[in-house]
Amino acid sequence: MRSWESPVVPRLADLGVPASEVPIRIRDTGTAGLKQVGTGKDRLTLYVCGITPYDATHLGHAATYLLFDELQRVCRDAGIEVRYVQNVTDVDDPLLERATKTGEDWTALADREIELFRADMTALRILAPAEYVGAVEAIPDIADAVAELRNRGAAYDVDGDIYFSVAAAPGFGELSRLSAGRMVELFAERGGDPLRAGKKDPLDCLLWQAARPGEPSWDTALGAGRPGWHIECTAIAMKHLGENIDIQGGGEDLVFPHHEMGGAEAAVLSGHHPFAAASLHQAMVGYDGEKMSKSKGNLVLVSKLRESGVDPMAIRLALLNHHHAKAWEWNDEEIKAAETRLAEWRAAFNRETAPDAKPLLDVVRRALRSGLDTPKALKAIDDWVASPGDDETAPELARTAADALLGII
């Protein structure tokens, strides 16, 4: 599947600024603390779960992909290459249900929303993944993974469907750290079927759904059908990144069951646990008192903001103003404050002289390398903008730093 074009990211080294020795640490979901990544490496592997394309990009989506854009920018500044893969769940129940409700062909709906997502990501200057892979194009790989799980005794049939046995997975539950009861509750809320008769465990998840009348299906060695949700990402990540990866990420609502299940499947397939050395997640963005989500319909859409004339850089600044680890609620004042901040930054970057920007760069780098603390980085630039100075090289360095590290131009 075609991705989108990445923006050009300037190199601070081209302005004679040496690389920082501050280590990169991220908030690891599995340990609930800061974990150092990239030490002694010149390459990291990153897998981030993509959209199910039945509606446009809302601000919760944008915040998620912006988080991993920031991670890539920080790694690039440290001289670390990031091999980034993202999927698109272009066949799944929510997509089919939306298409049925609107009377639209499901493939046309998916194609339209994927293209809108690309446009939103381009406008927000989000770095594109090296591989952008749809579930449909990955069906042969998914079917192979399901067959291998069956060969290893970790899959079984229920009325023609194939399920993954969580009992076969080492360390199941370590990522989410939830009680069994809470797992069952969330599994039911987030696409699982804990009450289905014939399953060995309520938490066992669907790997392959046998063909149903009126639904899309594909002929494979497993029989006609389509893939389950979790195995899709497992198969795509393992094919393009290997048996173990450095970082897995997405929205906070994916920790369980999606990332817990996918990691369990990968551990059985590879024989190595855990699948991801670290996990990073974006907290929920709310609106009108609830989590912003397609199912609730309380969406603030990036495309609608852009159509109304809002500068995408203001959208980006509004999102960066909130720490990714803390849930927050959007209101219309967010964009007004971001537009004011953007105008002040641009004016300061175009001054003839300004305060020495090297101390500013050090603060911004330290903030981002310590848990991707974007609000702290933004505050540092605000303070620099508000100060007078006579350094003729400072505006260019500050402007380049905002571009390279925060994606703001």
C-alpha positions in Angstrom: 0.0 0.0 0.0 1.2 3.5 -0.8 2.2 5.6 2.1 2.5 9.4 2.0 5.6 11.7 1.4 7.6 12.5 4.4 8.7 16.1 5.1 12.4 17.0 4.8 13.9 17.1 8.3 16.9 19.4 8.7 20.0 18.2 10.5 21.1 20.4 13.4 24.6 19.1 12.8 24.7 21.1 9.6 24.6 24.2 11.7 27.7 23.0 13.6 25.7 21.9 16.7 27.1 18.6 18.1 24.8 15.7 18.9 23.6 15.5 22.5 24.9 12.7 24.8 21.6 12.7 26.8 20.1 9.2 26.5 16.7 8.7 25.0 14.1 7.3 27.5 10.4 6.6 26.8 7.5 5.8 29.1 7.3 2.1 28.8 3.8 0.7 29.2 4.9 -2.7 30.5 7.0 -1.3 33.4 5.0 1.9 33.9 8.3 3.8 34.1 11.0 5.4 31.9 13.0 2.9 29.8 16.2 3.8 27.9 16.1 3.0 24.2 18.6 3.1 21.4 21.7 2.9 23.6 24.6 1.5 21.6 22.4 1.2 18.5 22.3 2.9 15.2 18.9 1.5 14.3 15.6 0.9 16.1 12.6 -1.0 14.9 9.1 0.5 15.5 5.7 -0.9 14.8 2.6 1.4 15.3 -1.0 0.2 14.7 -2.8 2.2 12.0 -6.4 3.2 11.4 -9.5 1.2 10.6 -10.6 3.4 7.7 -14.3 3.9 8.2 -14.0 7.6 9.2 -11.6 10.4 8.9 -8.6 11.3 11.2 -9.8 12.6 14.5 -7.5 14.4 17.0 -7.0 11.2 19.0 -5.5 9.6 15.9 -3.4 12.7 15.2 -2.1 12.8 18.7 -1.0 9.1 18.4 0.8 9.4 15.1 2.4 12.7 16.2 3.8 10.9 19.3 5.7 8.5 17.1 6.7 11.2 14.7 8.3 12.9 17.7 10.0 9.7 18.7 11.5 9.4 15.2 12.7 13.0 15.2 14.4 12.5 18.6 16.1 9.3 17.3 17.2 11.0 14.1 18.7 13.9 16.1 20.7 11.2 18.0 21.9 9.6 14.8 19.6 6.5 15.2 17.8 5.2 12.1 14.2 4.1 12.8 12.7 1.3 10.7 9.0 2.2 11.1 6.1 0.0 10.0 2.4 0.9 10.2 -0.6 -1.2 9.2 -4.1 -0.3 7.9 -7.0 -2.6 9.0 -8.8 -2.3 5.7 -11.1 -5.2 6.4 -12.8 -5.6 9.8 -16.3 -5.6 11.3 -16.5 -1.8 12.0 -15.6 -1.0 8.4 -18.1 -3.5 7.1 -20.8 -2.3 9.5 -20.3 1.4 8.4 -20.4 0.4 4.7 -23.7 -1.5 5.3 -25.2 1.4 7.2 -24.3 4.0 4.5 -24.9 1.7 1.5 -21.4 2.2 0.3 -19.0 -0.4 -1.1 -16.6 -1.2 1.8 -13.6 -1.1 -0.5 -14.5 2.4 -1.8 -15.1 3.6 1.8 -11.7 2.3 2.9 -9.9 3.8 -0.1 -11.5 7.2 0.5 -10.7 7.4 4.2 -7.2 6.1 3.7 -6.5 8.8 1.1 -7.9 11.4 3.5 -5.7 10.1 6.3 -2.7 10.4 4.0 -3.6 14.0 3.3 -4.0 14.7 7.1 -0.6 13.2 7.9 1.1 15.2 5.1 -0.5 18.4 6.3 0.6 17.7 9.9 4.2 16.9 8.7 4.1 13.4 10.1 7.1 11.2 9.1 5.8 8.4 6.9 6.4 4.7 7.8 8.9 2.8 5.7 6.2 0.2 5.1 2.5 1.0 5.1 0.7 -2.3 4.9 -3.0 -3.1 4.5 -4.5 -6.2 6.1 -5.9 -7.3 2.7 -2.6 -7.3 1.0 -1.1 -9.2 4.0 -3.7 -12.0 4.0 -1.2 -14.6 2.7 1.3 -13.8 5.5 -1.5 -13.8 8.1 -2.8 -17.2 6.9 0.8 -18.6 7.1 1.1 -17.3 10.7 -2.3 -18.8 11.7 -1.2 -22.1 10.2 2.1 -22.0 12.1 0.2 -21.3 15.4 -1.9 -24.3 14.7 1.1 -26.5 14.0 2.6 -25.4 17.3 -0.6 -26.4 19.2 -1.5 -22.8 20.0 -4.7 -22.7 17.8 -7.9 -24.6 17.6 -11.2 -24.7 15.7 -14.6 -23.6 16.9 -17.3 -24.2 14.3 -14.9 -23.6 11.4 -13.3 -20.5 13.0 -9.8 -20.6 14.3 -8.8 -19.3 17.8 -5.6 -18.6 19.6 -5.0 -20.2 22.9 -3.6 -17.6 25.3 -2.6 -20.5 27.6 0.2 -21.3 25.1 1.8 -17.9 25.4 4.6 -17.1 27.9 4.1 -14.0 29.9 0.5 -13.4 28.9 -0.8 -10.4 30.8 2.6 -8.8 31.6 2.0 -5.8 29.3 -1.4 -4.7 30.6 -1.0 -5.9 34.2 -4.7 -6.4 34.5 -6.7 -8.9 36.6 -8.4 -11.8 34.8 -11.8 -10.2 35.4 -10.8 -6.9 34.0 -9.3 -8.5 31.0 -12.6 -10.3 30.2 -14.5 -7.0 30.6 -12.2 -5.1 28.2 -12.1 -8.0 25.8 -15.9 -7.9 25.5 -15.9 -4.1 25.1 -13.1 -4.0 22.5 -14.1 -6.6 19.9 -13.7 -9.8 21.7 -16.2 -12.7 22.3 -15.5 -14.1 25.8 -18.9 -15.8 26.0 -18.6 -17.8 22.7 -19.4 -21.4 23.3 -16.7 -23.9 22.4 -13.7 -21.7 23.4 -11.2 -23.1 25.8 -10.7 -19.8 27.6 -12.9 -16.7 27.5 -9.8 -14.7 26.5 -8.9 -16.8 23.5 -9.0 -14.6 20.5 -10.1 -15.1 16.9 -7.3 -15.8 14.4 -9.3 -16.7 11.3 -13.0 -16.3 10.7 -14.6 -18.7 8.2 -16.5 -17.1 5.3 -19.9 -15.7 6.2 -22.7 -15.0 3.7 -22.5 -11.5 2.3 -19.1 -10.8 3.8 -15.7 -10.6 2.0 -13.6 -13.7 2.2 -10.3 -15.0 0.7 -9.4 -18.5 -0.3 -6.3 -19.8 1.6 -5.0 -23.1 2.9 -7.1 -22.3 6.0 -10.2 -22.3 4.0 -12.3 -19.4 2.8 -12.4 -16.6 5.3 -10.8 -13.4 6.6 -8.3 -12.7 9.4 -8.9 -11.7 13.0 -7.7 -8.4 14.2 -4.7 -9.1 16.4 -3.0 -11.6 14.2 -3.0 -9.0 11.4 -0.5 -6.8 13.2 1.5 -9.7 14.5 2.0 -11.1 11.0 2.8 -7.7 9.4 5.2 -6.7 12.2 7.1 -10.0 12.1 7.4 -10.0 8.3 8.8 -6.5 8.0 10.7 -6.1 11.3 11.6 -9.5 12.5 10.8 -11.9 15.4 11.5 -9.2 18.0 11.2 -5.5 17.8 12.4 -2.5 19.8 9.2 -0.6 20.3 5.5 -1.3 19.8 3.0 1.5 20.0 -0.4 3.0 19.4 -3.3 4.5 21.4 -3.7 3.6 25.0 -6.9 1.7 24.2 -4.8 -0.8 22.3 -2.8 -2.0 25.3 -5.5 -4.6 26.0 -6.5 -6.7 24.2 -4.8 -5.8 21.0 -1.1 -5.4 22.0 -1.3 -8.0 24.7 -2.8 -10.6 22.2 -0.5 -9.7 19.4 2.6 -9.9 21.6 1.4 -13.3 22.8 1.0 -14.6 19.3 4.4 -13.3 18.3 6.0 -15.0 21.3 4.6 -18.4 20.4 5.6 -17.9 16.7 9.2 -16.8 17.5 9.8 -18.7 20.7 11.0 -15.4 22.2 9.3 -13.3 24.9 8.6 -10.4 25.0 7.9 -9.5 21.3 8.7 -5.8 21.9 11.5 -4.6 24.2 9.4 -1.5 25.0 5.9 -0.3 24.5 4.7 3.3 24.1 1.1 4.5 24.1 -0.8 7.8 23.6 -3.3 8.6 26.3 -6.9 9.2 25.3 -8.1 12.6 24.0 -11.6 13.4 25.1 -14.4 15.7 23.9 -17.7 16.5 25.5 -16.8 14.5 28.6 -16.0 11.2 26.8 -13.1 9.6 25.0 -13.0 10.8 21.4 -13.9 7.9 19.2 -15.6 6.9 16.0 -18.0 4.6 17.8 -19.2 7.5 20.1 -19.3 9.9 17.2 -17.8 12.8 19.3 -15.1 13.5 16.8 -13.0 16.6 16.1 -11.6 15.9 12.6 -8.3 17.1 11.4 -9.7 17.5 7.9 -12.5 19.7 9.1 -10.2 21.9 11.0 -8.0 22.3 8.0 -11.0 23.0 5.8 -12.1 25.8 8.2 -8.7 27.5 7.6 -6.8 26.4 10.6 -3.0 26.1 9.9 -1.9 22.5 10.4 1.0 23.7 12.4 -1.4 25.2 14.9 -3.1 21.8 15.1 0.3 20.2 15.7 1.2 22.7 18.4 -2.2 22.2 20.2 -1.5 18.5 20.4 2.1 18.9 21.4 1.0 21.1 24.3 -0.3 18.0 26.1 1.9 15.2 27.5 1.2 11.9 25.7 1.0 10.0 29.0 -1.9 12.1 30.4 -5.5 12.0 29.2 -7.0 15.4 28.3 -10.1 16.9 26.8 -10.2 19.1 23.7 -11.9 22.4 23.6 -12.1 25.2 21.0 -9.7 27.4 23.1 -6.9 24.9 22.3 -6.6 26.0 18.7 -6.8 29.7 19.5 -3.9 29.5 22.0 -1.9 27.4 19.5 -2.5 29.9 16.7 -1.2 32.7 19.0 1.8 30.7 19.9 2.6 29.8 16.3 2.4 33.5 15.3 4.8 34.5 18.1 7.3 31.7 17.2 7.3 32.6 13.6 7.9 36.3 14.3 10.8 35.4 16.7 12.4 33.1 14.1 12.4 35.9 11.7 14.1 38.5 13.9 17.6 39.7 13.0 18.9 38.9 16.5 17.8 36.9 19.5 19.2 35.2 22.7 21.8 32.5 22.2 19.8 29.4 21.1 22.3 26.8 22.1 21.0 26.7 25.7 17.5 26.5 24.3 18.4 23.6 22.1 19.9 21.7 25.1 16.7 22.2 27.1 14.5 21.1 24.3 16.6 18.0 23.6 16.6 17.0 27.3 12.9 17.4 27.5 12.2 15.3 24.5 14.8 12.6 25.4 13.2 12.3 28.9 9.9 10.8 28.2 9.1 12.8 25.1 8.0 15.8 27.3 6.7 18.0 24.5 5.0 20.6 26.8 8.3 21.3 28.5 10.0 21.7 25.1 7.3 24.1 24.0 7.6 26.2 27.2 11.3 26.5 26.7 10.8 28.0 23.2 8.1 30.3 24.6 10.6 31.6 27.1 13.3 32.1 24.4 10.7 33.9 22.2 9.9 36.3 25.0 13.5 37.3 25.7 15.7 39.9 23.9 19.2 39.1 22.6 21.9 40.1 20.2 23.0 36.8 18.7 22.6 37.0 14.9 22.8 33.2 14.5 20.2 32.4 17.1 17.0 32.8 15.1 18.1 30.3 12.4 19.2 27.8 15.0 16.0 28.1 17.0 13.9 27.8 13.8 15.8 24.7 12.7 15.5 23.1 16.1 11.7 23.7 16.0 11.5 22.1 12.6 13.9 19.2 13.3 12.7 18.3 16.7 9.1 19.5 16.9 8.1 19.5 13.2 7.0 23.2 13.4 7.7 25.5 10.4 
